[in-house]
């Protein structure tokens, strides 16, 4: 099905010919999909990996992990909080994939951004949408397995809308112009694809947690490294074609999305401690928020490189001093 690029610069995917003018990064990603995509592999045996003796989520990234109220809880109560945290992660991922990322890709395929076109681009976006649908399925299955093996309902509907989704919905509702709403959706999708790998890495590299969730995070992260490259290229291609007002709006939207994605979702944490019935839980969260523990992620290297390539870092109001630039761009 897949052939290597030809001497004249063209390449083929099945019977589709990619032209030499296609973005070279996106062209390579489109060509490599069948070799690298998780959905093209054998289905992971998530059920077989579940170990009920291990926690479902690493407490090392719980914002109140060292607070006296949390430390005083029994291991069972702590474990219940960690299970809810993983259920919330799965739900947040499904929301992002289905309500932000795939809708943004659909906008591009429908011609919403005239500067974004090309056979390789369209193929890569369709491939990515398949990936995202599969990620949704994997996270849905993982939550179902967790409920069954833990013997409790852990209903998604008991949790509030993810903070990231709420911010996207609020900003979109306040945007009077269609082009603004479209750029917001693209921006939130871009931040998701550039930053979700950092979040999944926190799970994938955490010691002593649920093997099923480790495997899920690793499989999902593998695809998102590629997706981040695609979205970064989309922004770099689109930005120079926008007028000055649109450029300013896009940069602000990317920063708003970054702030929302990197934040700890204290609304969800409040719901979790209420569901578990943690005495003093509200005061604990106030203490943690008062101490300034707002940021969950520290690796924004993908977005940093995009801004660097666009030569707009001096226009971005963000503290990059703690950013970890990993240099990981394996698919480029």
N, C-alpha and C positions, 0 to 999 in steps of 0.2 A: 504493500500500500504506500509506503513512504520511500521517497528516493532522496539522495543527497543533492545539494544545490549543483546546478549545471555550470559549465564554464562561462556561459553568457550571463550568469547571475540569476537565472530563473530556477525555480524548484517546484516539485510537484507533491501534492497530497492526494492520493487516489488518482482521480482523473482531472483534478483541479490544478491549473498552472498558476503559480505565484510569479508575479512580475518582479523584475530586478529593482523597481522603484519602491516596492513594499518596504516598510520599516524592517531593517535586518534583525533587530531583537525579536520583534513580534513574529517575523517569519520563522525564525529558529524555534521559538516556543510552539508555534502551530505545528511545525514538522515533528517536534519531539513528543507531542502529547501521548501518542499511543505507547511510547516506551516508558514514560515517567508517571502518568496519571494514576492515582490510587484506584479510580473506578475501573481501570483496565487490568487490575491485578485480581487475584483470587480474593473472595470476600474474607475479611478477617473473622476469626472465631472469637468474637467479643465475649460471648457467654462462657466459653471455656477458660477465658483469662480472669474471670471474676473471682476474687478472693475476699470472702466476707470478713476475714480477720483484719484487713487493712483499711485505713481511712480512704474515703473517696476523693479527697481534695487536700492539697498541702496546706497545713496551717501556717507555714512560713510566709504565705502571701495573704493571710487573713489580717486585716488592718488592726484588729484588736487582740492578736494572738498572745501578746505579752501583758495584757491588761489583767489585773487581779481577779475581776469578775469571771473572765473566761478561764483563767488558770484554776479557779476554785471549782469549776464544774467537773462532774464525774466524766470519765472517759466516754461513757455512753452518750452523755449530753453533748460533749464536744464532737463526737462522731456524727451525731444527728445534724449539728450545725454544718459540718463538713459535707455531709451528704446533700443537704439543701444547697450548699454552695456549688456543688457539681451539677445538680439539677438546674440551677440558675444559669450556670455557664453554658450548658447544653441549650437551654431555652434562648439565651441571649444570642448564641451563635445562629440558631435557626431563624430568629428575627432578623439578624443582620443579613444573612444570606438571601432570605426570601423577600424582605421588605426594603432593602437598600441596594445590595450588590447586584442581584439579577435584574431588578428594575432599572438600574443605571446601565447595565449592559444592553438591556432591551431598548432604552432610549437611543443609544448609539446605533444599534442595528436598524432602528426606525428612521435614522437620518436627522435626529434632533440637533446634532452638532455637525454641520456641513464639513468642517475640516477634518473629521475623523471618518475615513473610508478606506477601502482596499480589501481585496480578497483575503489576504493573510490575516488582516485585522478581524474581519467578520468570522473567519474560521476559528481564530483563537478565542474570540468572545463566545461563540457557540460551544466550544470545548469547555471553556471556563464555566459556563452556565450548567453544563452537565456535571462538572466537578462540584459546583455549589449545591446542586440538587442532591448529589450523592452524600456530601457532607451533612446536609440536613437529615438525610435518612440515617446516617451513622450515629449522629448525636441523638436522634429520636430513639433509635434502637437501644443505645447505651442507657438512656434514662429509663426506658421500659425494663431493661434487665436489672437496673439498680432497684427499681420499685419492687420487682418480684423477689429478688434475692434478699432485700432488706425487710420485706414483709410489711411495708407501709405505703400509703398512696402517694405521698410527695407530689401533689397535684401542681402542674404548671400554672393553673388558673388561680392558685393561691398567691402567686407572686405578682408584683406590679409590673407594668411595662418596663423594659430595660431603660436605664437612664439615657443611653445613647440614642435609642429610638425616640424617647420623649423629646430630646433636644432637636433631633432632625424634624420631627413632626411640628414642633413649635416654630422653628425657624422657617419651615416651608409654609406654614399657615400665615406667617407674618410677611412673607415675600409677595409683593403685589404683581410681579412680572413672571411670565412663564419661563423666560430664560434664567431668571434667578432661581426658581424652583428646580429647574433642570441641573444647573450648576451645583446647587446644594446636594442633590442626590448623587451626582458624580463625585463631589468632594467627600461625602460621607462614605461612599463606596471605596474611594481611593484610600482613605485613612484606614478603613477596615482591612483592606487587602494588604496595605503596607505595615500595619501594626499588629494584626491578629497573630502573626507568626511569633512576635515577641511574647504575647500572652500565652500561646500554646507551648512555647519553650519553657515557661515557668512551670507548667504542668509536666511536660515531657521529661524534664531533668530533675524533678523533685524526688528525693529519696523516700522510700518506704510508703508509697501510696498505692492505691488500687491499680494492678497491672492492666486492667481493661482500659482505664482512663489514660494511663501512660501510652498505651498503644494507639488509642484514639487520637490523642494529641499529636503524636509523632506522625501518624498517617495524614492527618489534616494539615499539619504544618508543612509537610513535604510539598503539597500542592500550592500552599499559600506563598511560598517563596517565589514560585513562578508567577502567580497572580499579581503579587506586588510589583514584579518587573513589568508586567503588562500595563497595570494601572499607572505606574510611573511614566512609562512611555506615552500613554494616552495624554497625560497632563502636559508633558513636554512638547508634544505635537500640537495640542490644542491652544496652549497659552499664547504663543506668538500671533495666533490668528484672531484673538479677541481684541476688542477695542479697550481703551484704557479703563473705562468704567467696569467692564466685564472682568478685566484682569484683576483690578482691585477687589472686586466681589469674590472672585475665585480664591484669591489668596486668603481673604478673611474667612471664607467658608471652610477652607482647609484647616485653618487655625482653630476655628470653632469646633470642627469635627475632632481635631486632635485633642483639644482640651476635654471634650466629652468622652472620648474613647479612653483616654489615659486615667480618668478619674475613678476613684472607688465609688461604687453605686450604693451610697448609704441608705437610700430609700429601700432597696432590696435587702440590705443587711438588717434594717429595722424590722422589716417583715419577717425575716428569718428568725431573729431572736425572739420576736413575739410568738411565732409559730412553735418554737421550741419551749417557750415559757421561761426565758432566762430572767430571773429576778435581778433587777438593776441593769438590764440590758440597754434601756434608753439612756441612762446616765453614762454607761460605758461608751456608747457610740458618741455621745456629746464630748466626753473626755478625749477620745481619739481624734475627732474632727477638730476640737480646740487645739490639739497639739500639731495640727497642720498636716495630718496624714491623708492627703487628697489624691496623690498620684499613685497609680498601680504600676505603670510601665516606666522603664528607663531607656529602652532601646527604640529610638525613633530614627535609626540610621537610614532607613529606606527613604523616608520623607526628606531628611536632611540632604541626601544626595540629589533628590529631585530639585529642591530649592537651590542647591549649589549649582547644578547644571543650568538652571534657568537664570542664574546670577541675580537672585532676589533675596538672598539671606538677610541683607541689610534692611529689607522692608518687612521682615517677619518679626512680630512682637512675641518672642518666645525665648526662654532661657535655655540655650543649648549647652550650658556649661557641664551639665551632668549626663549629656547624651553619650551613649555607647555606640560608636560607629564600628559595626562588626566587620564591614568589608565583604559581607556574604552576598555575592551576586552570581551564583553558580550557573544560571541558565543564560547568562549573557556572554 
